[in-house]
Amino acid sequence: MGLFKADYFRFFTIGFAAGALIVAAMQSEHFGSDLANGVVPPAEAAPAQ
C-alpha cells in the first residue's frame, strides 16, 4: 500500500488541466463581457439631484 494511489494523480491531473482551461478562458478578451451581458443587465447611474 503506497502513500498515494494512482487515482490521486489521475484526479490531480484532470483538476489541474480543467483549472488551466478555466484560467485560459478567463484571460480571453470577450469571456467576461459575454458572460456579463447574458446574466447581468448593464448598470445605470441615478441622475444627480
PDB file of N, CA, C, O and CB in Angstrom:
ATOM      1  N   MET A   1       0.846  -1.188   0.000  1.00  0.00           N
ATOM      2  CA  MET A   1       0.000   0.000   0.000  1.00  0.00           C
ATOM      3  C   MET A   1       0.884   1.242   0.000  1.00  0.00           C
ATOM      4  O   MET A   1       1.583   1.523   0.974  1.00  0.00           O
ATOM      5  CB  MET A   1      -0.958   0.003   1.224  1.00  0.00           C
ATOM      6  N   GLY A   2       0.843   1.965  -1.086  1.00  0.00           N
ATOM      7  CA  GLY A   2       1.625   3.193  -1.181  1.00  0.00           C
ATOM      8  C   GLY A   2       0.893   4.351  -0.517  1.00  0.00           C
ATOM      9  O   GLY A   2      -0.291   4.266  -0.193  1.00  0.00           O
ATOM     10  N   LEU A   3       1.613   5.396  -0.333  1.00  0.00           N
ATOM     11  CA  LEU A   3       1.022   6.583   0.282  1.00  0.00           C
ATOM     12  C   LEU A   3      -0.022   7.211  -0.639  1.00  0.00           C
ATOM     13  O   LEU A   3      -1.090   7.622  -0.185  1.00  0.00           O
ATOM     14  CB  LEU A   3       2.113   7.609   0.623  1.00  0.00           C
ATOM     15  N   PHE A   4       0.287   7.282  -1.924  1.00  0.00           N
ATOM     16  CA  PHE A   4      -0.640   7.862  -2.889  1.00  0.00           C
ATOM     17  C   PHE A   4      -1.032   6.808  -3.913  1.00  0.00           C
ATOM     18  O   PHE A   4      -0.179   6.108  -4.460  1.00  0.00           O
ATOM     19  CB  PHE A   4      -0.016   9.094  -3.585  1.00  0.00           C
ATOM     20  N   LYS A   5      -2.303   6.704  -4.161  1.00  0.00           N
ATOM     21  CA  LYS A   5      -2.803   5.772  -5.167  1.00  0.00           C
ATOM     22  C   LYS A   5      -2.722   6.414  -6.546  1.00  0.00           C
ATOM     23  O   LYS A   5      -2.530   7.624  -6.666  1.00  0.00           O
ATOM     24  CB  LYS A   5      -4.257   5.346  -4.849  1.00  0.00           C
ATOM     25  N   ALA A   6      -2.869   5.606  -7.574  1.00  0.00           N
ATOM     26  CA  ALA A   6      -2.837   6.117  -8.945  1.00  0.00           C
ATOM     27  C   ALA A   6      -4.013   7.060  -9.200  1.00  0.00           C
ATOM     28  O   ALA A   6      -3.888   8.004  -9.980  1.00  0.00           O
ATOM     29  CB  ALA A   6      -2.861   4.954  -9.953  1.00  0.00           C
ATOM     30  N   ASP A   7      -5.161   6.812  -8.545  1.00  0.00           N
ATOM     31  CA  ASP A   7      -6.326   7.680  -8.723  1.00  0.00           C
ATOM     32  C   ASP A   7      -6.035   9.102  -8.272  1.00  0.00           C
ATOM     33  O   ASP A   7      -6.533  10.059  -8.866  1.00  0.00           O
ATOM     34  CB  ASP A   7      -7.520   7.129  -7.954  1.00  0.00           C
ATOM     35  N   TYR A   8      -5.235   9.245  -7.233  1.00  0.00           N
ATOM     36  CA  TYR A   8      -4.891  10.575  -6.726  1.00  0.00           C
ATOM     37  C   TYR A   8      -4.207  11.383  -7.823  1.00  0.00           C
ATOM     38  O   TYR A   8      -4.577  12.531  -8.070  1.00  0.00           O
ATOM     39  CB  TYR A   8      -3.976  10.471  -5.478  1.00  0.00           C
ATOM     40  N   PHE A   9      -3.235  10.804  -8.469  1.00  0.00           N
ATOM     41  CA  PHE A   9      -2.506  11.506  -9.522  1.00  0.00           C
ATOM     42  C   PHE A   9      -3.390  11.757 -10.740  1.00  0.00           C
ATOM     43  O   PHE A   9      -3.273  12.798 -11.387  1.00  0.00           O
ATOM     44  CB  PHE A   9      -1.269  10.708  -9.929  1.00  0.00           C
ATOM     45  N   ARG A  10      -4.264  10.819 -11.054  1.00  0.00           N
ATOM     46  CA  ARG A  10      -5.173  10.989 -12.191  1.00  0.00           C
ATOM     47  C   ARG A  10      -6.118  12.161 -11.943  1.00  0.00           C
ATOM     48  O   ARG A  10      -6.292  13.013 -12.814  1.00  0.00           O
ATOM     49  CB  ARG A  10      -5.978   9.695 -12.445  1.00  0.00           C
ATOM     50  N   PHE A  11      -6.727  12.208 -10.760  1.00  0.00           N
ATOM     51  CA  PHE A  11      -7.655  13.295 -10.456  1.00  0.00           C
ATOM     52  C   PHE A  11      -6.930  14.629 -10.314  1.00  0.00           C
ATOM     53  O   PHE A  11      -7.479  15.670 -10.674  1.00  0.00           O
ATOM     54  CB  PHE A  11      -8.429  12.987  -9.179  1.00  0.00           C
ATOM     55  N   PHE A  12      -5.720  14.612  -9.800  1.00  0.00           N
ATOM     56  CA  PHE A  12      -4.922  15.837  -9.721  1.00  0.00           C
ATOM     57  C   PHE A  12      -4.646  16.368 -11.123  1.00  0.00           C
ATOM     58  O   PHE A  12      -4.748  17.570 -11.366  1.00  0.00           O
ATOM     59  CB  PHE A  12      -3.594  15.581  -8.969  1.00  0.00           C
ATOM     60  N   THR A  13      -4.298  15.477 -12.038  1.00  0.00           N
ATOM     61  CA  THR A  13      -4.017  15.882 -13.416  1.00  0.00           C
ATOM     62  C   THR A  13      -5.266  16.429 -14.090  1.00  0.00           C
ATOM     63  O   THR A  13      -5.208  17.454 -14.768  1.00  0.00           O
ATOM     64  CB  THR A  13      -3.461  14.704 -14.218  1.00  0.00           C
ATOM     65  N   ILE A  14      -6.393  15.754 -13.910  1.00  0.00           N
ATOM     66  CA  ILE A  14      -7.647  16.222 -14.505  1.00  0.00           C
ATOM     67  C   ILE A  14      -8.029  17.581 -13.929  1.00  0.00           C
ATOM     68  O   ILE A  14      -8.432  18.474 -14.674  1.00  0.00           O
ATOM     69  CB  ILE A  14      -8.782  15.199 -14.266  1.00  0.00           C
ATOM     70  N   GLY A  15      -7.911  17.747 -12.628  1.00  0.00           N
ATOM     71  CA  GLY A  15      -8.241  19.018 -11.991  1.00  0.00           C
ATOM     72  C   GLY A  15      -7.318  20.135 -12.424  1.00  0.00           C
ATOM     73  O   GLY A  15      -7.761  21.262 -12.648  1.00  0.00           O
ATOM     74  N   PHE A  16      -6.042  19.829 -12.544  1.00  0.00           N
ATOM     75  CA  PHE A  16      -5.077  20.839 -12.984  1.00  0.00           C
ATOM     76  C   PHE A  16      -5.379  21.278 -14.408  1.00  0.00           C
ATOM     77  O   PHE A  16      -5.337  22.468 -14.721  1.00  0.00           O
ATOM     78  CB  PHE A  16      -3.641  20.297 -12.888  1.00  0.00           C
ATOM     79  N   ALA A  17      -5.684  20.309 -15.275  1.00  0.00           N
ATOM     80  CA  ALA A  17      -5.994  20.634 -16.669  1.00  0.00           C
ATOM     81  C   ALA A  17      -7.283  21.453 -16.763  1.00  0.00           C
ATOM     82  O   ALA A  17      -7.352  22.421 -17.520  1.00  0.00           O
ATOM     83  CB  ALA A  17      -6.121  19.346 -17.508  1.00  0.00           C
ATOM     84  N   ALA A  18      -8.294  21.069 -16.000  1.00  0.00           N
ATOM     85  CA  ALA A  18      -9.550  21.821 -16.019  1.00  0.00           C
ATOM     86  C   ALA A  18      -9.334  23.239 -15.497  1.00  0.00           C
ATOM     87  O   ALA A  18      -9.870  24.194 -16.060  1.00  0.00           O
ATOM     88  CB  ALA A  18     -10.625  21.102 -15.180  1.00  0.00           C
ATOM     89  N   GLY A  19      -8.563  23.382 -14.438  1.00  0.00           N
ATOM     90  CA  GLY A  19      -8.266  24.709 -13.907  1.00  0.00           C
ATOM     91  C   GLY A  19      -7.495  25.558 -14.893  1.00  0.00           C
ATOM     92  O   GLY A  19      -7.751  26.756 -15.014  1.00  0.00           O
ATOM     93  N   ALA A  20      -6.555  24.953 -15.599  1.00  0.00           N
ATOM     94  CA  ALA A  20      -5.783  25.693 -16.600  1.00  0.00           C
ATOM     95  C   ALA A  20      -6.685  26.159 -17.739  1.00  0.00           C
ATOM     96  O   ALA A  20      -6.515  27.267 -18.248  1.00  0.00           O
ATOM     97  CB  ALA A  20      -4.638  24.823 -17.150  1.00  0.00           C
ATOM     98  N   LEU A  21      -7.639  25.328 -18.142  1.00  0.00           N
ATOM     99  CA  LEU A  21      -8.572  25.738 -19.192  1.00  0.00           C
ATOM    100  C   LEU A  21      -9.463  26.882 -18.728  1.00  0.00           C
ATOM    101  O   LEU A  21      -9.756  27.795 -19.500  1.00  0.00           O
ATOM    102  CB  LEU A  21      -9.431  24.555 -19.632  1.00  0.00           C
ATOM    103  N   ILE A  22      -9.893  26.839 -17.480  1.00  0.00           N
ATOM    104  CA  ILE A  22     -10.725  27.919 -16.939  1.00  0.00           C
ATOM    105  C   ILE A  22      -9.941  29.221 -16.892  1.00  0.00           C
ATOM    106  O   ILE A  22     -10.456  30.275 -17.267  1.00  0.00           O
ATOM    107  CB  ILE A  22     -11.241  27.558 -15.532  1.00  0.00           C
ATOM    108  N   VAL A  23      -8.698  29.152 -16.434  1.00  0.00           N
ATOM    109  CA  VAL A  23      -7.860  30.356 -16.382  1.00  0.00           C
ATOM    110  C   VAL A  23      -7.623  30.899 -17.784  1.00  0.00           C
ATOM    111  O   VAL A  23      -7.672  32.111 -17.992  1.00  0.00           O
ATOM    112  CB  VAL A  23      -6.513  30.054 -15.692  1.00  0.00           C
ATOM    113  N   ALA A  24      -7.367  30.024 -18.743  1.00  0.00           N
ATOM    114  CA  ALA A  24      -7.152  30.466 -20.119  1.00  0.00           C
ATOM    115  C   ALA A  24      -8.413  31.115 -20.681  1.00  0.00           C
ATOM    116  O   ALA A  24      -8.330  32.108 -21.404  1.00  0.00           O
ATOM    117  CB  ALA A  24      -6.724  29.284 -21.003  1.00  0.00           C
ATOM    118  N   ALA A  25      -9.573  30.564 -20.356  1.00  0.00           N
ATOM    119  CA  ALA A  25     -10.829  31.151 -20.827  1.00  0.00           C
ATOM    120  C   ALA A  25     -11.066  32.514 -20.190  1.00  0.00           C
ATOM    121  O   ALA A  25     -11.577  33.422 -20.846  1.00  0.00           O
ATOM    122  CB  ALA A  25     -12.008  30.216 -20.523  1.00  0.00           C
ATOM    123  N   MET A  26     -10.703  32.667 -18.930  1.00  0.00           N
ATOM    124  CA  MET A  26     -10.885  33.946 -18.245  1.00  0.00           C
ATOM    125  C   MET A  26      -9.963  35.018 -18.818  1.00  0.00           C
ATOM    126  O   MET A  26     -10.285  36.204 -18.751  1.00  0.00           O
ATOM    127  CB  MET A  26     -10.633  33.787 -16.746  1.00  0.00           C
ATOM    128  N   GLN A  27      -8.832  34.624 -19.374  1.00  0.00           N
ATOM    129  CA  GLN A  27      -7.895  35.580 -19.952  1.00  0.00           C
ATOM    130  C   GLN A  27      -8.352  36.064 -21.325  1.00  0.00           C
ATOM    131  O   GLN A  27      -7.816  37.036 -21.855  1.00  0.00           O
ATOM    132  CB  GLN A  27      -6.514  34.958 -20.056  1.00  0.00           C
ATOM    133  N   SER A  28      -9.333  35.391 -21.892  1.00  0.00           N
ATOM    134  CA  SER A  28      -9.855  35.791 -23.191  1.00  0.00           C
ATOM    135  C   SER A  28     -10.495  37.171 -23.083  1.00  0.00           C
ATOM    136  O   SER A  28     -11.060  37.512 -22.044  1.00  0.00           O
ATOM    137  CB  SER A  28     -10.877  34.754 -23.716  1.00  0.00           C
ATOM    138  N   GLU A  29     -10.411  37.965 -24.147  1.00  0.00           N
ATOM    139  CA  GLU A  29     -10.937  39.328 -24.122  1.00  0.00           C
ATOM    140  C   GLU A  29     -12.454  39.370 -23.951  1.00  0.00           C
ATOM    141  O   GLU A  29     -12.972  40.224 -23.232  1.00  0.00           O
ATOM    142  CB  GLU A  29     -10.552  40.049 -25.393  1.00  0.00           C
ATOM    143  N   HIS A  30     -13.155  38.470 -24.594  1.00  0.00           N
ATOM    144  CA  HIS A  30     -14.604  38.563 -24.647  1.00  0.00           C
ATOM    145  C   HIS A  30     -15.312  37.662 -23.645  1.00  0.00           C
ATOM    146  O   HIS A  30     -16.541  37.684 -23.572  1.00  0.00           O
ATOM    147  CB  HIS A  30     -15.070  38.237 -26.018  1.00  0.00           C
ATOM    148  N   PHE A  31     -14.585  36.881 -22.883  1.00  0.00           N
ATOM    149  CA  PHE A  31     -15.240  35.917 -21.992  1.00  0.00           C
ATOM    150  C   PHE A  31     -16.081  36.628 -20.940  1.00  0.00           C
ATOM    151  O   PHE A  31     -17.257  36.307 -20.767  1.00  0.00           O
ATOM    152  CB  PHE A  31     -14.198  35.019 -21.312  1.00  0.00           C
ATOM    153  N   GLY A  32     -15.493  37.585 -20.240  1.00  0.00           N
ATOM    154  CA  GLY A  32     -16.205  38.272 -19.164  1.00  0.00           C
ATOM    155  C   GLY A  32     -17.361  39.107 -19.669  1.00  0.00           C
ATOM    156  O   GLY A  32     -18.431  39.106 -19.059  1.00  0.00           O
ATOM    157  N   SER A  33     -17.174  39.818 -20.765  1.00  0.00           N
ATOM    158  CA  SER A  33     -18.245  40.669 -21.281  1.00  0.00           C
ATOM    159  C   SER A  33     -19.396  39.827 -21.819  1.00  0.00           C
ATOM    160  O   SER A  33     -20.559  40.185 -21.628  1.00  0.00           O
ATOM    161  CB  SER A  33     -17.711  41.597 -22.381  1.00  0.00           C
ATOM    162  N   ASP A  34     -19.097  38.727 -22.481  1.00  0.00           N
ATOM    163  CA  ASP A  34     -20.163  37.863 -22.978  1.00  0.00           C
ATOM    164  C   ASP A  34     -20.951  37.255 -21.830  1.00  0.00           C
ATOM    165  O   ASP A  34     -22.177  37.164 -21.890  1.00  0.00           O
ATOM    166  CB  ASP A  34     -19.588  36.759 -23.862  1.00  0.00           C
ATOM    167  N   LEU A  35     -20.251  36.844 -20.795  1.00  0.00           N
ATOM    168  CA  LEU A  35     -20.924  36.254 -19.642  1.00  0.00           C
ATOM    169  C   LEU A  35     -21.774  37.294 -18.936  1.00  0.00           C
ATOM    170  O   LEU A  35     -22.919  37.013 -18.581  1.00  0.00           O
ATOM    171  CB  LEU A  35     -19.905  35.652 -18.670  1.00  0.00           C
ATOM    172  N   ALA A  36     -21.240  38.484 -18.726  1.00  0.00           N
ATOM    173  CA  ALA A  36     -21.972  39.527 -18.018  1.00  0.00           C
ATOM    174  C   ALA A  36     -23.176  40.004 -18.817  1.00  0.00           C
ATOM    175  O   ALA A  36     -24.228  40.268 -18.234  1.00  0.00           O
ATOM    176  CB  ALA A  36     -21.055  40.700 -17.712  1.00  0.00           C
ATOM    177  N   ASN A  37     -23.055  40.121 -20.121  1.00  0.00           N
ATOM    178  CA  ASN A  37     -24.177  40.583 -20.935  1.00  0.00           C
ATOM    179  C   ASN A  37     -25.324  39.590 -20.926  1.00  0.00           C
ATOM    180  O   ASN A  37     -26.481  39.985 -21.067  1.00  0.00           O
ATOM    181  CB  ASN A  37     -23.727  40.834 -22.362  1.00  0.00           C
ATOM    182  N   GLY A  38     -25.030  38.326 -20.766  1.00  0.00           N
ATOM    183  CA  GLY A  38     -26.078  37.328 -20.750  1.00  0.00           C
ATOM    184  C   GLY A  38     -26.746  37.162 -19.400  1.00  0.00           C
ATOM    185  O   GLY A  38     -27.863  36.650 -19.331  1.00  0.00           O
ATOM    186  N   VAL A  39     -26.088  37.585 -18.316  1.00  0.00           N
ATOM    187  CA  VAL A  39     -26.602  37.326 -16.973  1.00  0.00           C
ATOM    188  C   VAL A  39     -27.002  38.606 -16.253  1.00  0.00           C
ATOM    189  O   VAL A  39     -28.076  38.673 -15.655  1.00  0.00           O
ATOM    190  CB  VAL A  39     -25.567  36.583 -16.154  1.00  0.00           C
ATOM    191  N   VAL A  40     -26.157  39.610 -16.306  1.00  0.00           N
ATOM    192  CA  VAL A  40     -26.342  40.823 -15.514  1.00  0.00           C
ATOM    193  C   VAL A  40     -26.667  41.985 -16.449  1.00  0.00           C
ATOM    194  O   VAL A  40     -25.946  42.213 -17.420  1.00  0.00           O
ATOM    195  CB  VAL A  40     -25.074  41.134 -14.663  1.00  0.00           C
ATOM    196  N   PRO A  41     -27.742  42.721 -16.170  1.00  0.00           N
ATOM    197  CA  PRO A  41     -28.027  43.880 -17.020  1.00  0.00           C
ATOM    198  C   PRO A  41     -26.998  44.984 -16.783  1.00  0.00           C
ATOM    199  O   PRO A  41     -26.398  45.046 -15.710  1.00  0.00           O
ATOM    200  CB  PRO A  41     -29.452  44.412 -16.753  1.00  0.00           C
ATOM    201  N   PRO A  42     -26.788  45.848 -17.762  1.00  0.00           N
ATOM    202  CA  PRO A  42     -25.813  46.923 -17.576  1.00  0.00           C
ATOM    203  C   PRO A  42     -26.259  47.891 -16.485  1.00  0.00           C
ATOM    204  O   PRO A  42     -27.451  48.165 -16.341  1.00  0.00           O
ATOM    205  CB  PRO A  42     -25.597  47.679 -18.889  1.00  0.00           C
ATOM    206  N   ALA A  43     -25.319  48.398 -15.730  1.00  0.00           N
ATOM    207  CA  ALA A  43     -25.619  49.329 -14.638  1.00  0.00           C
ATOM    208  C   ALA A  43     -25.846  50.728 -15.192  1.00  0.00           C
ATOM    209  O   ALA A  43     -25.212  51.142 -16.163  1.00  0.00           O
ATOM    210  CB  ALA A  43     -24.476  49.343 -13.597  1.00  0.00           C
ATOM    211  N   GLU A  44     -26.763  51.444 -14.555  1.00  0.00           N
ATOM    212  CA  GLU A  44     -27.033  52.831 -14.927  1.00  0.00           C
ATOM    213  C   GLU A  44     -27.014  53.670 -13.664  1.00  0.00           C
ATOM    214  O   GLU A  44     -27.609  53.300 -12.652  1.00  0.00           O
ATOM    215  CB  GLU A  44     -28.401  52.970 -15.674  1.00  0.00           C
ATOM    216  N   ALA A  45     -26.331  54.795 -13.727  1.00  0.00           N
ATOM    217  CA  ALA A  45     -26.250  55.679 -12.568  1.00  0.00           C
ATOM    218  C   ALA A  45     -27.545  56.476 -12.433  1.00  0.00           C
ATOM    219  O   ALA A  45     -28.189  56.817 -13.424  1.00  0.00           O
ATOM    220  CB  ALA A  45     -25.037  56.632 -12.688  1.00  0.00           C
ATOM    221  N   ALA A  46     -27.906  56.761 -11.197  1.00  0.00           N
ATOM    222  CA  ALA A  46     -29.075  57.599 -10.939  1.00  0.00           C
ATOM    223  C   ALA A  46     -28.736  59.046 -11.272  1.00  0.00           C
ATOM    224  O   ALA A  46     -27.586  59.461 -11.123  1.00  0.00           O
ATOM    225  CB  ALA A  46     -29.543  57.468  -9.461  1.00  0.00           C
ATOM    226  N   PRO A  47     -29.708  59.807 -11.714  1.00  0.00           N
ATOM    227  CA  PRO A  47     -29.422  61.209 -12.024  1.00  0.00           C
ATOM    228  C   PRO A  47     -29.057  61.991 -10.761  1.00  0.00           C
ATOM    229  O   PRO A  47     -29.591  61.736  -9.681  1.00  0.00           O
ATOM    230  CB  PRO A  47     -30.631  61.858 -12.715  1.00  0.00           C
ATOM    231  N   ALA A  48     -28.143  62.942 -10.916  1.00  0.00           N
ATOM    232  CA  ALA A  48     -27.730  63.773  -9.781  1.00  0.00           C
ATOM    233  C   ALA A  48     -28.846  64.738  -9.420  1.00  0.00           C
ATOM    234  O   ALA A  48     -29.548  65.248 -10.294  1.00  0.00           O
ATOM    235  CB  ALA A  48     -26.430  64.547 -10.103  1.00  0.00           C
ATOM    236  N   GLN A  49     -29.001  64.980  -8.141  1.00  0.00           N
ATOM    237  CA  GLN A  49     -30.059  65.892  -7.681  1.00  0.00           C
ATOM    238  C   GLN A  49     -29.482  67.190  -7.203  1.00  0.00           C
ATOM    239  O   GLN A  49     -30.224  68.077  -6.780  1.00  0.00           O
ATOM    240  CB  GLN A  49     -30.877  65.258  -6.570  1.00  0.00           C
TER     241      GLN A  49
END
